[in-house]
Amino acid sequence: MSRDVSLANIPTMNVGGVVDQLRDMYSPVIRSGYSMRLLPSVMLWGPPGVGKSQAIRQLAKELELDTEKKVNVTDVRLLLFNPIDLRGIPTANEDKTLAVWLKPKIFQMDEADDVVNILFLDEISAAPQSVQAAAYQITLDRTVGEHKLPDNCIVIAAGNRTTDKSVAYKMPKALANRLMHIQVEGSFEVWKQWAVRNGINKKVLGFLSFRQNYLMNFDAATEDLAFATPRSWEMVSNILTLVNDDVETMYPMISGLVGTGVAVEFSTWAKVFDELPNIEDIFSGKNPKLPGNTDALYALTAAMITYAREHKNDMEAIGNSIAYADRMPPDFSAVVLKDYVYLEKDYSLKLMKLPQYNKWIREKGRLINGHV
């Protein structure tokens, strides 16, 4: 990083940590009815695709649950703006003696008491310094020219680091000092919680459980255009779910997202899905034969989690699958039970009503916390 702005002396958190910290900062202020201008604007730093935008979407959901208010997110890509765009379009007043500025759409926010607004200034470090300078007023004074953000508006900015070799300009210290800085890092466990809850394709889920280091293999020292990130794997998931679930057929598209090396390994590994027992038989209580190799067990846990997400209200079927998981090697059994808890908020309360779950917890619950 440049000497203008150093990331060495700011906190580093994964996406889940960012969401938790910001939720805990904003929620009490929102519930108390104070103006959001009393809190500092936030700057999230991190490599491309690490999940900064995902963190903002998740934060909005968490704040809605925590405050029982509607949360609207206005996503502004500053790279596409010039300074005049932030102020609005000039026009003449009624008697044509003065110029007035039409309010930009980003300032057209709902000011109702039961609403919270998040203004997300994404790619701020990619914006030319003239645009960054125009962001001074937004981040500190919460105004641009005569336009003012409402009191119920949170301001959060995000951008890549200059060391990431993305389009990134040095942030002037005057702007940096107006922000609370957090560096965002990748975390497989946090990503998996999100992936289970949001229906990421079972093949992506299984492969990354098998090769966790491939969740994020961005390397600023290379010139690669395609590389694996949480964002690119989400796109792979969408292709497999919405277009065609056959990895070999979709290989050219997948390699265009995560790179050929990772795509070859993914395509080879995905063939183990052909060896899996019938997932419906597992959930109907028929107890088919367990696969014997590690690759297939990773695939099986992902397939069970995906099926469980789609049938999470059929508690009889969930109970049958837990009994089946109890027959699996302990580590894989623990993965299934741990991921079931991620299916939805407070799903563990539903699981606790199942005798199969309580039996597993009594006998193997220590495995979830890593105590073998």
N, C-alpha and C positions, 0 to 999 in steps of 0.2 A: 504494500500500500504506500502511497505517497506520504511525505512527511507532513502534508497539510492535514490529513485525517488518518490517524492510526487506529487499527482495530485491535491492537495488542492490549489495550487497557479498558475494554468493554466486555460485558458478560456474553457468554456463548450458551445458547439453549437450543434444544430440538424444537420441532414444531409444536409438540404437545406442551412443552414448558412455556413457550411464548404465549400460547392460548391461555394457559392457566394463570400466568403472571398478569397478563393484560386484563383478563376477566376479573381477577381479584382486585385489580386497581380501579377498574371502571365501575363495577357493580355497586359498591357502597355509595359512590358519588351519584350514580343514576338514581338509586333508590331514595337517596336523601333529597333529591330534587335540585342539587347544586348545578351550576353551569359547568359544562365540560371544558370551558376555557381556563378553569382553575388548574387543570392537569396539563402536563407537558405533551407536546406532539411527539410521536414515536417514529424512529427510523430503523427499519429492518434491513440488515446487510446479509448477503449470502450468494453462493454460486447460482448459476442458471438452473431452474427446475427443482430446487431443493424443497420448495413448498411454501414460499412466502405468501403467495396469493391464496393457497389452500388454508393457511393459518388465519387469514382475514375472514374467509367464508366460515370457518369453524368458529372463530370468535363471535361472529354475528349470531350463530345458532346458540352458542353458550350464553350469550347476553340475553337473548330472548327467553331462554329457560330460566335464567337467574333473576331477571327483573320483571318478567311477564309483560314486556313491552315489545312492540314491533321494531325490528332493526333493519334499516335500509342501507345498502352499501352502494356508494357511487364510486366506480372504478375509473380513474383518470390516468391515461398513459401520457405522461408529460413529454415523452420523446416526440409525440405527434403534435405538440403545441408550440406556439411561439408566444413571446410575452404579451402581445396584444390580444391573443385568444383568451388569456386568463382574465383580462379586464373587460372584454366584451366588445361589441361593435359600436363605433361612434355614430351618432346621428344628431340632428338639430333638435333643439327644444321647440315648443309651440310657436314662439315668436321669432324663431330662427336667429336668436342672438347668442346662444351658448351651445356648446357640444355636450351631449349627455351620452352615457354608455349603457347600451342594452345589456341586461344581466345575462351572463353565460349560464347555460343550462346546469352546470355543476353546482351553482349556488341556489338552484330552485329546489329547496328541500322542505319536507313536511316538518313544521315547527310544533306540532301537537304534543301535548304532555305525555301521551302514551306511545310516543315514537322516539327512537334513537337513530341518528344518522352517523354513518362512518364514511368519511371522505378518504379514499385510498389513493394516494398519489404514487402510482407504480412507476418504476423505471426512472426515478428522479435523478439517479446518478448518470443515466444515459442522456439526459436533457442537456443542451448547451448551457453554459454558465449564465447566459442572459435569461434563460427560462428559470434556472435555479434561483437566480436573484429575484425573479418575480414571485417565487414561492416563499420568500422571506416573510412577506406579510401574512400569507396563509398560515404558515406554521407557528408564528408568534402572535401576530395581531389578529389572525383569523379574518383578515379582510384583504381585498384587492381593489385599490381605488376606493370608490364609494360603496362597493358591494361587501356585505358582511355575512359571515357564516352564522347560523342560528346557535343559540346556547346549547342545544341538544346534539351538537355535532362533534364527533371524535375525529381527529386528524392523525392519520398514520401514513408514513411514506415507506417506500422500499426500493432497493436497487442492488445491482451487482457491484462487487469490489473491482477496483482497477486491476488487481492481480488476477482476475478471472479471464482477462483478455476479451471480455465482452465490450460493447460500446459503453464506456464509463469515463466521465470527466471528474477531475478532482473536485470535491465538494469544498467550497469556500468555508473557512473557519467561522465566519459570521453566521452562516446558515447552520453549520454543524452544532454550534453552541445553542441553537434554538431547539434542538431535538434531544430526546432520550434514545440512546443507541443500543441496539441488541444485534448480535451476530447469530444467524440461524444455521444450524448444522443438521445433517441427516441423521435419522435414527430408525433402524429397521422395526423395532418393537412398536414405536409410536406410529410409524407408517402402517404397520399391519393392523393395528387397532382401527385406524381409519379405513383401510382397505376392506376389512371384514364387514364393517358397518355400511360401507358404500357399494358393496357388490362388485369388487374387482374380480375379473375373470379367474376361475379356479386354476387355470394353467399358469397364469402369471403369479398367482398367490403361491402355488406349490413350488414353482421354480425358484422364486426369490426366498422362500423358506429354506430351500436346499442350498442356494448360493446367495446368501445375504449380502455379500460384498458387491453383487451386481445391481443392487438397488440404486447405487450412486457411484459411477466410475468416471465422473468428470475430471479431466486433467488439463489444467490451463496450459501446461507445457507442450501439449500436442496441437496439431492443426485439424483434428478430427471434427467433422461437421455433425455426425450422428454419434451420440453417446447416451448411456443409460442414466436416467434421473427419475425421481418419482413422477415427474410430469410426463416424460416419454413413455414410462410403463403404463400410466393411465391411458395414454393414447393407444398403446398396443392392446390393452384390455378392451377398449371400445371397439377396435377393429375386430377382435376375436368374438366379441359378444354380439355386435351389430351386423357384421359383414359375413364372416365365415370362421368357424371355430377350429378349422384345420390349420395348424401352425405351418406345415410344409407348404400349403397353397399360399398362405399369406406371408411367406418368408421374405419376398422382396420388400414388402411394406414394413415388416418388422425390422429388417436390417437397416432400412432407411430411417428408422426412429432410434434404435439403440446401438447401431453399428454391426458390421458383419460378424466379428468375433463372438460377441454376446449372442447374436441371433442364431449362429450355428449351434452353440451349446444349448440354447433354448429349444431349438427345433429337434435336436437329438434327444434331449431329456423328455420332451413332451410325448414321445412315442410310448412312454411307460403307461400312459392313460389307457392304452388298448389292453393292458394286462389287468386292469382293476376289476374287482368284483362289482356286481350290479349294486349301485348305490341305493336304489329303492328297496332292494332285498334287505340291506342293512337296517334301514329305517322301519321296515315292516316287521323286523324281529326274526328274520330267517337265518341270521348268523352265517353268511357265506365264508369260504376259506380266506384266511388272511394272506396277502402277498408276502413273499419271503425276502425281497431285497429292499435296501434302503431307499433307492430312488422311487420305487412304487409306493412305499409307505408315506413319503413326503407328498406324492401325488394324491394318495388316498385321503390324507388328512385335509388337504385343500378341497377335494371333491366333497367330503363330508361337511365341511364348514359352509361351502356354497349351498349345498342342499338344505342344510339346517337353517340358513338365512331365509331361504324361500319358504320354509315350513316351520318357522319359529313358534307359531301359535299352536301347532300340533304337538302337544306335550307328550302324548303317548309315543309318537315317532321319535321325538328327541330322547326320551327315556330308553327306547330300544337301541338307539345309536350310542348312547353312553355305555350301555351294557356291552356292546360290540367293542367300543374303544377300550374297555377294561381288559379285553383280551390282547390288545396291542402291546408291543414293547413299552415299558414305562415312559420313556421320553416322548414317544409319539402320542401315547394316551394323554399325557399332560398337555401337549400342544392342542389337542382337540378340546379338552375341557376348558383350557385357558381362553381359547378363541371363542368358544360358545358364550363366555361371559361378555365378549365384545359385541355380540349380535345387536344389542340395543341397550340403552341406558337402564340400569337396574334389572337387567335380565337375570342376574344371579338370584334375585328374589323368586322368580318363577322356577329356576332350576332347583332351588332348595326344597320345593314341594315334591320333587321326584325321588323315590327311594333309591333308584340307580345312582343318582348324583350324590346323595348323602352317603351311600356305601362307598363310592369312589373317594370322596373327601376323607372319610374316616381312615381308609386304608392307604391312600396315595396322595392325599392333599398336600403333603409336604413338598411334593415335586413341583407344584405350581410356583412356589417361592424359591425353587432352586436348591432345596435341602434334601439331598438324596439319602 
